[in-house]
Amino acid sequence: MISAQITYEFPSAQIANRFLNTLTSWSVSKVDARLAGAGDRVRVRYTYGEGRFDSTASALDDLASQLDGHEVNAG
């Protein structure tokens, strides 16, 4: 299994919470999502099988984009 982590930044904490709440009942993949930073960021962790295509990152990017969010370097 491979672990992945992506952090998304949103225009406000309210929108970040909307993204987070959407992920609690998300049907695409099982993810662990938590607020990060000043509350306007959401850190998402998930695992997927090695050697197979996984569309989770793409689906997360699409969902974040719908809420005016974007991926950021969490470092």
N, C-alpha and C positions, 0 to 999 in steps of 0.2 A: 504494500500500500504506500501511496505517496501522499504526503501532507502538503496542503497549499494554504497560504494566507494572503488575503487581499484587504487593503484598507481603502474605504471610500470616504470622500469629503462632500458635504452637502452645504447649501446656502445658509441653513439654520439648524439648530438643534431639533426643532419641531419636525423638519423634513427628515432628518437623520432618524428620529424615532419612528416616523412613518415607515421608512425603509426597514428598520429593525423589526417592527411589528408585522410587516408583510412577510418577512422571512420566518416568523414563528409558525406560519401555516403554509409555507412554501412547498409546492409539490415536485419541484425539479430535482432537488437533491437534499440530503440531510446536511445542514450546516450549523456551526456554532457561531453566533453573531453577538457582539457586545459593543456598547458605546465606547468610544475612545476619544482621546484629546479633550477638547473643551466641550464635548457633547455634540459637536457637529460632524463627528467622524464615526464610522462603524467599521470594526475589524471583523472580518469573516474568515473562519477556518473550516476546512473540509478535507476529506480524504477521498482518494479514488484509486482504482486498480491500476497497477503498472502494466504498460503495454497495450492499453486500449484508449480510444479517444474519449475524452470527457468534455462535455459542453457546459459544465457548471460555471466556469469563469465567464464565458460568453453570455450566459443567461443572467448572471449577476451584473455584468456590465450593462446589459440592456435595461434591466430593472432600475439600476442606479441612474442611468441616463434619463429615463422617464421622469425621474424626480430631480433633475438637474444636478445629479451627483457625478463625481468622477473619481477614478482610481488615483491614489497618491502614494508616494514612497513613504512608508511608515518609519523609515530609519531616521 
